Amino acid sequence: MPVTRGAPQGGGLSPRFFNIYVKDLPKAVQSQSMQFADDLTVSEQGRDIQLIGSNLSCTFQDIKSYCEDRELIVNASKTQLIIFKVPTKKIPPHFQVTLDNCVITPASSVKLLGVILDKHLTFGEHIDYTVKKCHGILGSLTRASAFLSRDLRKLAYTALVRSRLEYCSAIFASASSTQLRKLDTVQKIASRIICGAARNTHSAPLLEALNLESLDKRRTDHIISLVESIISENCHPALLNMFTVLQNGDVSTDQQARIGIGKRRFSVFAPGKYNCSMI
């Protein structure tokens, strides 16, 4: 059939064409919106949860009207809702948001662009999921190790496993040390597989011989690189003005954390990482 509209799925320019087509969407809604191609997230904040729900419902209607004018379809049944809060804050038991006769109840966690966000922003569920996936890949690497050289085993680890351990690492870098150590354990296991060592072999000498930096150092370096990109304005426009450079060279932010969950935001903990690296 002749194609009269749309762009080819998988085409190199298709996401750019789609972004151009919906570039005015944020101006059409009242809530804060974040887009990644056809993935749209809207957010509201406040102390009155019923008002938040009402605002989100109104925003959905704005989005629906915008899409209908451009012959796009919004699937309300695929919409997810999560409320980020401290553990002591209670949500009304029957709280829900209704979108086009589709009832959306708050979830304890949601997956957004490959990152699992839990309602307390501990990132524990995301790390556990990542570790489980990496163990499965390491199992395959173990079975194939007899047919691969050490260099190829290391290459397979860095490409297939470490890339997963570090995906969006700047976001979950504020997770507890207990959670982050689970990622370190994966790298230690991988070092034994790469070197063909026994399971009880001490991993530190192996990691040094393989020239594999600690994941903590790589996370810190990544955060520092992101901060440098932001203060040099070599970043996405949404990140501009996130930080301020002081006269002594330190970086600060106007965003302050009143409670513990707020300290897990990149904009709050990143300046401390950057300033420590400059000492």
C-alpha positions as CSV (number, residue, x, y, z in Angstrom):
1,M,0.0,0.0,0.0
2,P,1.3,3.5,-0.6
3,V,2.4,5.2,2.6
4,T,0.8,8.7,2.9
5,R,2.0,9.6,6.4
6,G,4.5,8.6,9.1
7,A,8.1,7.6,9.0
8,P,9.7,4.2,8.5
9,Q,10.2,2.2,11.8
10,G,13.9,1.8,12.4
11,G,14.9,4.6,10.0
12,G,17.8,6.7,11.1
13,L,15.9,10.0,10.7
14,S,12.6,8.8,12.0
15,P,13.0,9.8,15.6
16,R,14.2,13.2,14.5
17,F,11.1,13.6,12.3
18,F,8.8,12.6,15.1
19,N,10.5,15.0,17.5
20,I,10.0,17.8,15.0
21,Y,6.3,16.8,14.6
22,V,5.6,17.0,18.4
23,K,8.1,19.7,19.4
24,D,5.3,22.0,20.6
25,L,3.7,19.5,22.9
26,P,5.3,20.9,26.1
27,K,3.7,24.3,25.4
28,A,0.3,22.6,25.2
29,V,0.3,21.3,28.8
30,Q,0.4,22.9,32.2
31,S,2.4,20.2,34.0
32,Q,6.1,19.8,33.7
33,S,6.8,17.4,30.7
34,M,9.8,15.4,29.6
35,Q,10.0,13.8,26.2
36,F,12.2,11.1,24.6
37,A,10.9,10.4,21.1
38,D,7.4,9.0,21.6
39,D,7.9,8.5,25.4
40,L,6.3,11.3,27.4
41,T,6.4,11.8,31.2
42,V,4.5,14.5,33.0
43,S,4.9,15.4,36.7
44,E,3.3,17.5,39.4
45,Q,4.5,18.3,42.9
46,G,2.7,19.5,46.0
47,R,1.3,18.6,49.4
48,D,-2.3,18.0,48.3
49,I,-2.4,14.6,46.6
50,Q,-5.9,15.1,45.3
51,L,-4.9,18.3,43.6
52,I,-2.0,16.5,42.0
53,G,-4.3,13.9,40.7
54,S,-6.7,16.5,39.3
55,N,-3.8,18.4,37.6
56,L,-2.5,15.2,36.0
57,S,-6.0,14.4,34.7
58,C,-6.3,17.8,33.1
59,T,-2.8,17.5,31.6
60,F,-3.8,14.2,30.1
61,Q,-6.8,15.8,28.4
62,D,-4.5,18.5,27.0
63,I,-2.1,15.9,25.6
64,K,-5.0,13.9,24.1
65,S,-6.4,17.0,22.4
66,Y,-2.9,17.9,21.1
67,C,-2.4,14.4,19.7
68,E,-5.9,14.1,18.2
69,D,-5.3,17.3,16.3
70,R,-2.3,15.7,14.7
71,E,-3.9,12.3,14.2
72,L,-1.8,10.6,16.9
73,I,-3.3,8.0,19.4
74,V,-2.7,8.0,23.1
75,N,-3.1,4.7,24.8
76,A,-4.3,5.4,28.3
77,S,-4.1,1.8,29.4
78,K,-0.3,1.9,29.0
79,T,0.0,5.0,31.3
80,Q,1.8,4.4,34.6
81,L,1.5,6.5,37.8
82,I,4.0,6.7,40.6
83,I,4.2,9.0,43.6
84,F,7.6,9.7,45.0
85,K,7.5,10.1,48.8
86,V,9.2,9.5,52.1
87,P,8.3,6.1,53.7
88,T,6.4,7.8,56.5
89,K,4.1,9.6,54.2
90,K,0.9,7.7,53.6
91,I,-1.2,7.7,50.4
92,P,-5.0,7.6,50.7
93,P,-5.9,3.9,50.1
94,H,-8.3,4.6,47.3
95,F,-6.3,7.3,45.5
96,Q,-6.4,6.9,41.7
97,V,-6.4,8.9,38.5
98,T,-9.0,8.2,35.8
99,L,-8.0,8.8,32.2
100,D,-10.6,8.1,29.5
101,N,-12.5,5.7,31.7
102,C,-9.2,3.9,32.4
103,V,-8.4,3.8,36.2
104,I,-4.7,4.3,37.0
105,T,-3.6,3.4,40.5
106,P,-0.1,4.3,41.9
107,A,2.5,1.7,41.4
108,S,5.4,1.0,43.8
109,S,7.8,1.2,40.9
110,V,7.9,2.0,37.2
111,K,10.3,1.5,34.4
112,L,11.3,4.7,32.6
113,L,13.7,4.4,29.6
114,G,15.4,1.3,31.1
115,V,15.6,2.6,34.6
116,I,13.4,1.2,37.4
117,L,12.2,4.0,39.7
118,D,10.8,3.0,43.1
119,K,8.5,5.3,45.1
120,H,11.3,6.0,47.7
121,L,14.1,6.5,45.1
122,T,16.3,3.9,46.7
123,F,17.1,2.3,43.2
124,G,17.2,-1.0,45.0
125,E,14.8,-2.7,42.6
126,H,16.8,-1.3,39.6
127,I,20.1,-2.6,40.9
128,D,18.7,-6.0,41.8
129,Y,17.2,-6.3,38.3
130,T,20.5,-5.3,36.7
131,V,22.5,-7.7,38.8
132,K,20.2,-10.6,37.9
133,K,20.5,-9.8,34.2
134,C,24.3,-9.6,34.5
135,H,24.6,-12.9,36.3
136,G,22.7,-14.5,33.4
137,I,25.2,-13.0,30.9
138,L,28.2,-14.1,33.0
139,G,26.8,-17.6,33.0
140,S,26.9,-17.7,29.2
141,L,30.4,-16.2,29.3
142,T,31.5,-18.9,31.6
143,R,30.2,-21.7,29.3
144,A,31.9,-20.0,26.3
145,S,35.2,-19.1,28.1
146,A,36.9,-22.3,26.9
147,F,36.6,-21.1,23.3
148,L,37.6,-17.5,24.0
149,S,41.0,-15.9,24.7
150,R,41.4,-13.8,27.8
151,D,41.2,-10.6,25.8
152,L,38.0,-11.7,24.1
153,R,36.5,-12.6,27.5
154,K,37.4,-9.1,28.8
155,L,35.9,-7.5,25.8
156,A,32.7,-9.5,26.2
157,Y,32.5,-8.4,29.8
158,T,33.0,-4.7,29.1
159,A,30.6,-4.7,26.2
160,L,27.8,-6.9,27.6
161,V,28.0,-6.7,31.4
162,R,29.8,-3.5,32.5
163,S,27.7,-1.5,30.0
164,R,24.6,-2.7,32.0
165,L,26.2,-2.0,35.4
166,E,26.9,1.6,34.3
167,Y,23.7,2.4,32.4
168,C,22.5,5.7,33.9
169,S,25.0,5.3,36.7
170,A,24.9,9.1,37.5
171,I,21.2,8.7,38.4
172,F,21.6,5.8,40.9
173,A,25.0,6.9,42.3
174,S,23.1,8.1,45.4
175,A,21.9,4.6,46.2
176,S,23.1,3.1,49.5
177,S,26.6,1.5,49.7
178,T,24.9,-1.8,50.4
179,Q,23.1,-1.7,47.0
180,L,26.1,-0.4,45.1
181,R,28.3,-3.2,46.5
182,K,26.1,-5.7,44.6
183,L,27.4,-4.2,41.4
184,D,31.0,-4.5,42.6
185,T,30.4,-8.2,43.3
186,V,29.4,-8.7,39.7
187,Q,32.7,-7.2,38.5
188,K,34.7,-9.4,40.9
189,I,33.0,-12.5,39.7
190,A,33.7,-11.4,36.1
191,S,37.4,-10.9,36.8
192,R,37.6,-14.6,37.9
193,I,35.8,-15.7,34.8
194,I,38.0,-13.6,32.5
195,C,41.2,-14.9,34.2
196,G,40.0,-18.5,34.5
197,A,40.5,-18.4,38.2
198,A,38.8,-20.4,40.9
199,R,35.7,-19.0,42.6
200,N,37.5,-18.4,45.9
201,T,40.4,-16.5,44.3
202,H,40.9,-13.0,45.7
203,S,39.7,-10.5,43.1
204,A,41.8,-7.4,43.8
205,P,44.9,-8.7,42.0
206,L,42.9,-9.9,39.1
207,L,41.1,-6.6,38.7
208,E,44.5,-4.8,38.8
209,A,46.0,-7.2,36.2
210,L,43.0,-6.7,33.9
211,N,43.2,-2.9,34.4
212,L,39.6,-2.7,35.4
213,E,38.9,0.4,37.4
214,S,36.4,0.2,40.3
215,L,32.8,1.0,39.4
216,D,32.7,3.6,42.1
217,K,35.6,5.6,40.5
218,R,34.0,5.3,37.0
219,R,30.7,6.5,38.4
220,T,32.4,9.5,40.0
221,D,34.4,10.3,36.9
222,H,31.1,10.2,34.9
223,I,29.4,12.5,37.3
224,I,32.3,15.0,37.1
225,S,32.2,14.9,33.3
226,L,28.5,15.6,33.3
227,V,28.9,18.6,35.7
228,E,31.7,20.0,33.6
229,S,29.5,19.7,30.5
230,I,26.7,21.5,32.3
231,I,28.7,24.4,33.6
232,S,30.4,24.8,30.2
233,E,26.8,24.8,28.6
234,N,27.7,21.8,26.4
235,C,24.5,20.0,27.4
236,H,20.8,19.7,26.8
237,P,19.0,23.0,27.3
238,A,16.9,21.5,30.2
239,L,20.1,21.2,32.2
240,L,21.4,24.7,31.7
241,N,21.6,26.8,34.9
242,M,21.4,23.7,37.1
243,F,24.7,24.7,38.7
244,T,26.5,28.0,39.6
245,V,30.3,28.3,39.6
246,L,31.6,30.2,42.7
247,Q,34.6,32.5,42.8
248,N,36.8,29.8,44.4
249,G,35.9,27.4,41.6
250,D,33.4,25.3,43.5
251,V,30.1,24.4,42.1
252,S,26.8,25.0,43.9
253,T,23.1,24.6,43.2
254,D,20.0,26.6,44.2
255,Q,18.1,23.3,44.7
256,Q,18.2,22.4,48.4
257,A,17.1,19.1,49.9
258,R,14.7,19.5,52.9
259,I,14.4,15.7,53.4
260,G,16.5,12.7,52.8
261,I,14.8,11.7,49.5
262,G,15.7,15.1,48.1
263,K,19.4,14.4,48.6
264,R,19.2,11.6,46.0
265,R,18.7,14.0,43.2
266,F,21.6,14.4,40.8
267,S,21.4,18.2,41.1
268,V,21.9,18.0,44.8
269,F,24.6,15.3,45.3
270,A,26.6,16.0,42.1
271,P,28.2,19.3,43.2
272,G,29.7,17.6,46.3
273,K,31.3,14.9,44.1
274,Y,32.7,17.5,41.7
275,N,34.0,19.8,44.5
276,C,35.8,16.9,46.2
277,S,37.6,16.0,43.0
278,M,38.9,19.5,42.6
279,I,40.7,19.4,46.0
